[in-house]
Each structure stands twice: as C-alpha cells, then as structure tokens.
Amino acid sequence: MAIHLKKLFLLFVLAFSVQTTSAQLGFSHEIGAFVGAVAFQSDFGVRKDFETNSGNTGIAVGIVHYINFAYRADCNCYSTDTYWNDHFKIRSEISWNKTSLNHFGKWVDDSRTSQDAERLRQHTGEAQNWDIGMQLEYFPRSIRAFSAGAYSFAPFGALGAHFVSYNPSVETTYGDGNILNNSNFYNPWGAASGGDPFVSNESGSTWSVVASIGTRYKLTILSDLFLELRWQYYFNDFIDGLNHKLPSNKNNDWNLWLNFGYIYYLD
C-alpha cells in the first residue's frame, strides 16, 4: 500500500509542477473540495438489481484544482478571447472513496436455505481507493460570462483518467473464516476459476477512465458550488477483492459518484 501511495504522491507533485508552470504563462487557478456518495458496481450481488445498487454504496471526499484559461493571474485581466479559453478548463484531483460490500438479490433471499446461499450471506468486503488524475472539462456556455455573473448556472461535461491505489478487504464468517480456503466461498466461483484466485485482499494500483456531467452555480464573484455525476471504470477487476469467472461477470469493477463541492477562484 505504501508503494502505491508513493506513486500517487509523485503524480501529485508532477501535476503541481505542471500547474505552477501554467501560472507563469498567465493562466489563473481555482481550488476546491467535494464530498459525495458512491454506488459501487462490482462482482457482489446481482447485475442490474436495485437492492444491490442501493445497498453497496459508500462515501467519497476530494480536493480539486482547476486551470482557468479565460483569465490571466499575472495581470488580473481576461486572456485572448478564443473558443478554447472560453469553454475549457483542466481539472486535477486527489480523492478517496470507501464502500462496504455485501451480497444482495435472489441468491441470498430468505427462501434459499442452501449452504451456498449461506456462504454468500457471510461473505462481506470493502473497497477503499485513493485516486489522483486529471480531466478536461467542457462548458457549452461562456466561462467569461459566467465568471462575470451573467448567468447563475454553467453546465459542463468532462473526460479524463485517474491513477488508482486500491486496498480491498475480504472477510467471511463461514466455516473457519480463512479467505484462502475456497470451500468458505460460493462453490460455483471455485469451479469456474480454473485454479486462479477469485478473492484477494491484496492492495495494488491500476488506471481508470472517468466521465462526468454536472453544473456549477455562481455563489459569489469568486466562488461557485458544483454538482457532478461521474462514471468511473477501472482497468482491473479486483478493486472489490472479488473476481469470479462466472458468465455474469461481464465487466471490470466500476462505480457512479454523485459529488457536491465548493470552488474558490484565486486572484
């Protein structure tokens, strides 16, 4: 875990260096923070099941930095009026999210009394991740006009990539409670695994792609509130500590974030 956090720190230093260079080129900066809820879509539960989606939810917090091309910090004036400067911002972020995971749906319904149903009920997990990354945000409406208070809302869309340090936790109270004992887990997973591990509490690192839609609300001339719905797809299927090989496991782990935050404009 320490190695992966060091990687995150080095990436953060690199991003900060790039942003410091941009300040020397005359761009302006914004900083902020957010809190949010995460709906984790993993190998726990049943695909497209409301109880699974509503039950496996967690929390997220983060700090953000924006490069604002529409305004120059070195002269307290607007930059050259180009489409790029007036409609795009670059966002960098470091964030943390955590979700407790349980099995929901028909396979653990009270009517099921098999030992495999009991194995699922007693298997729990936790996904805990640190993210650092960048996104390109596009604002269809003029950033200049919004900054000047011409309108209250500024919708945006974003696309980017995050480096992720993941630290899952796997637990079971079935049998002897040993997570290395496959007989303590759902038997079809072992049969489909071909001898490969299908549960793991080992930390690791991976990349992910993120896409967002949201809006800013002009609170004051130098501050905004923002609301964002984000989709994140990981290039790894052990983010939740479970990677079974049943046909129902069609995708790597992914999640949805709903974030609410505050942004302050630096002079």
N, C-alpha and C positions, 0 to 999 in steps of 0.2 A: 504494500500500500504506500509506503514512504517513497519508493522509487517513482510511482505514478504521480504522487503529489509533487515531487521534484520536477517532473516533466511539465505539469501544469504551471508551476512557478516560472520555469524557463520560458514557456509560451507567453505567460502574462508579461514578463519582462520584455520579451520581443515585441509584443503588441504595444506596450507602453512606449518603447523606443520609437516605433513607427509613428505613434501618435504625437510624441514630442517633436519629431521631425516635421510633422504636418503643421504644428503650431508655428514653427519657424517659417513656413511657407505662407502663413497668414490666414489659416483657417481658424474657426472658433470651435469651442468644445462645450459639451453638455455632460453632466453626470447625474446619476440617479440610482434608485433601488426599487426592488419589487418584491412582493410576496404573491404566492399563488397556490393553486391546487393542481395535483397531477393525477390523471387517470391512467394507470399503467396497464398496457395491453401485453400480456405475457403468456407463458405456457400454463399458468394457473387458470383453473376454471374452464369455462366453455366459450368458444368463439361466438361473437355476436349475441351474448347473453347479458341482459340488463343487470341482473343481480351481480354477475362477475364484474361488469364495468363500473357499477356504482360501489361495489364492495372493496375492490382493490384500488383505492385512492389514497393519495398522500399529500405531502406539502412540499413547497419549493420556496427558496429565497435567492436573491441575487443582487449584484451591483452591476451597473451598466455605464458605458461611456460612449458618446457619440462624437463623430467628426461632422461638423456643420459647415458645408461648403458655401452657404448663402451669405455668410457674414465673416468679416476679417477681424481677428482679435488684435492684430498689430496696429490697426488704425481706427478701430471702432466704427467701421463703415461696411456697407454692403460690398460683396465681391462682384466680379463681372457677371452680368445677367445672362447666364447660359441655361439651357434646359437641365444639364447635369447639376449645376449648382443649386437650382431652384426646385429640384424634385428628388434628390437622392441624399441619403446620409449613410455613413458607415458606423455600425454599432459593434462594440466589443463587450464581452460579458464574462463574468465568472459567477457561477451559480451552484447551488446544492439542492438535491431533492431526495426524498426518502418516502418509501411506500411499504407498508405491511401487506403481505400477500397471503391469501387463503383460497381454498377451492370452494367454488360456488356452482350452482346449476344442478342438472338432473342426476349426475353421477354421485352426488353426496346427499341427495334427497333423503328425508327421514324414512321413506318407504324402502330404501335399499339397505339391506342388512348383511351384505357380503363382507368378507374380510378386506377385499379391495376397496370397497366404499369406505371402510373404517381407516384404511391406510391413507386415503385421500384426506379424510377429515382431520387426521392427526398430523398431516404434513403442512407446515407453515414456512414462510420465508420472508425475506425483507430485501428490497432493492434500495441501495444507497449510492448515489453518484455525485461526483464533482465534475462540472463542465467548465471549459473555457473555449471561447470561439468568437467568430465574427459573423455578422450578417450585413447584407446590403439591403437597406430599406428604401422603398419607392413610395413617394407621396404624390398621388394624382393631382392634388391641388397645390398651389404655390406655397412653398415654405416661407418665402419673404412675406407674403400677405398674411399668413397665419401668425408669424412672429410679431407682426405689427398689430395684431388683434383684429384683422379684417373679418375673420370668422372664428367661431368657437371650436369647431371640430376639424381635425386633419386625419382622415383615414390613411392607412398605409398597408403595404404588403412587403414581405421580406423573405429572403432566401439566404442560407449560409451553411456553415459547417462548424461542428464543435468537437474538440478532443475531450474524451470522457475517461475518467478514472472511476471504475466501478468496484463496489465492495459488497457482494451479496451475502446473505446469511441464510442457511438452510437448517431447519430443525424438524424432528419428528418425535412424537411420544409413543409411536407404535413399536412393539417388540422391545429390543434392547436399546432403542433410541440412537443407535450408531448410524450415521449418514453414509458410511462406507459399506453398510450391509444392504444390498439391493433388495433383500426379502422384506425390508421395512417399508418399501415403497410400492406403488401401484405396479402389479406384476406385468401388465402389457408393456410398460416402459422398458423393463429389462429385456423382455422378449424381442422388442423392436430395436434395441440399441446395438445389437451385434457385438456386444462386449465393450463398447465405448462407454465412458462415464456419462450419465444423464443428469446427475445432480452434482453441484460443486459450490463450495463457499469460498473459493479462491478469488482474490482480487485480481484485477487486470486493467488493461486500457484498450480503448478502441476509438474509432471515429464515428460520427453520426452526422446526418443531414437534417437540417431544421427548416421549416417553412412556417410563416406566421401571417395572420391578418389581424388588424386592430385599428385603434384610433387614438389620437391624442386629443385632450381637452385643454384649452388655454385657461389656465388658472390665474396667472398674472403675466406681465410682460416677460418676466424672467423665469417662469416656472410653468410646467404642464403636468397634468395627470395622464396616464395612459392605461388602456385596457387592451389585452392581447390574447388571442387564441393561437397556440403553437402546436404543430405536429413535429415529432422527433422520431427518426428511425435510426436504430443502432446497427452497425455492421458486425454484430455479434449476438448470439442467442443465449448467452449465459449471464446476461445482465441481472436476471431474476434468480440465478442459481439453478435453473432447470432448463434442460434442452433435450426433450424426448423426441423420438423419431417416428411417432405415430403420424398417419396421414393428415390428422387435424393440425399438425404443426407446420403451417404453410409459410410463415414469415418469421424473421427475427423479431426480437422484442422491440416495441415502440410505445410511445405514450402521447397523451394530449395534456398540454398545460393551459391553464387559464390564469393569467397574471394581471395584477393591478399594481401600478407603480407611480413614482413621482420623479420628475426630471427638473433639474435646475440648470439654467444657462450661465456659463462662466463668462465674465467680462474679459 
